[in-house]
Amino acid sequence: DGWAEFYDLVHAGLPGEAEFYLKRAMGCGGDVLELACGTGRVAISVARSGLGVVGLDLSRPMLERCEIKWSEARDQSPNSVGTLELVHDDMRTFDLKRRFDRIIMPYRSFMHLLRPEDQLACLERVAAHLEPAGRFIMNMWIPSVAYIYAFSTAPPEQEYTHIDTYSLDGSEDVIEHYHSVRCDVMNQLLTEAHRLITLDIQKKEVARTGLPLQRAWISVREMQNLIAASPLEIEALYGGFDESAINAESTESVWA
């Protein structure tokens, strides 16, 4: 929940991601469900294209931000938008009593499911909500061995590194973003700590926020096994949003 205020500032998405999901959503004949929709970066884009979208998320503050952004989008283009319904629910246990032509999960959100039983539960819920010819589309990060090694052995003095500086709309304040990460190789857990420091025009600190983030990385083979154990089937696997073949150099796995 603490991320909601800063999410759009820090997480702009991946290159080509929003366009990929929009294209895939436009190819369906019915409504779209987005799991872990957050503040609506992708859901709003799909809804503005004229489709009916249901956005599901476990965080009420994230959904509140999404509702504000959706209201602004409707004000800007009142005659060219579809619909967006927001649902507060858990992607491991949701039951919406309806089916969808497309279910999407952008921005590596499946990685928030930390245990195999949670991952499989989500896939089973997805299958229960798909139309017979429906498609589930998602993407996940593929970490390099070098990255995992570097952040499983990083010395304490390298705990926080500066990531970026953000300007705030309507203010002369800026936010300095620092980041720490540790890789738990045994449990395949990526544990991050984010520090956001607000500075005024004199560079004086006026606020400081610490935000945790933990995700699980899943290898391609592990994901294939999870899907094989679920009611779903793999129709396509790509190494990027350009639908290129996956290979040893790929940093993203895109499943459809």
URKAZI-V201511 format. One record per backbone hydrogen bond with DSSP energy under -1.0 kcal/mol. CO is the residue of the C=O (numbers start at 1). NH is the residue of the N-H. Records with the same first field share a line. If there is no record, write none. Layout:
BEGIN
CO = NH, NH
END
This chain:
BEGIN
1 = 4
3 = 6, 7
6 = 10
7 = 11
14 = 17
16 = 20
17 = 21
18 = 22
19 = 23
20 = 24
21 = 25
22 = 26
25 = 28
31 = 101, 102
32 = 54
33 = 104
34 = 56
37 = 40
40 = 44
42 = 46
43 = 47
44 = 48
46 = 51
47 = 50, 82
51 = 83
52 = 32
53 = 85
54 = 34
55 = 87
56 = 36, 37
57 = 89
59 = 63
60 = 64
61 = 65
62 = 66
63 = 67
64 = 68
65 = 69
66 = 70
67 = 71
68 = 72
69 = 73
70 = 74
71 = 75
72 = 76
73 = 77
77 = 80
83 = 53
85 = 55
87 = 57
90 = 93, 94
100 = 131
101 = 135
102 = 33
103 = 137
104 = 35
105 = 139
106 = 109
108 = 111
109 = 112
110 = 113
111 = 216
115 = 119
116 = 120
117 = 121
118 = 122
119 = 123
120 = 124
121 = 125
122 = 126
123 = 127
124 = 128
126 = 129
129 = 100
131 = 134
135 = 103
137 = 105
138 = 255
140 = 253
144 = 148
145 = 149
146 = 150
147 = 151
151 = 183
155 = 158
156 = 159
161 = 179
164 = 177
166 = 175
168 = 171
173 = 168
174 = 199
175 = 166
176 = 197
177 = 163, 164
178 = 195
179 = 161
180 = 193
182 = 191
183 = 185
184 = 188, 189
188 = 217
189 = 184
190 = 215
191 = 182
192 = 213
193 = 180
194 = 211
195 = 178
196 = 209
197 = 176
198 = 206, 207
199 = 174
200 = 203
204 = 200
207 = 198
209 = 196
211 = 194
213 = 192
215 = 190
219 = 223
220 = 224
221 = 225
222 = 226
223 = 227
224 = 228
225 = 229
227 = 230
236 = 256
238 = 254
240 = 243
244 = 239
247 = 250
251 = 142
253 = 140
254 = 238
255 = 138
END
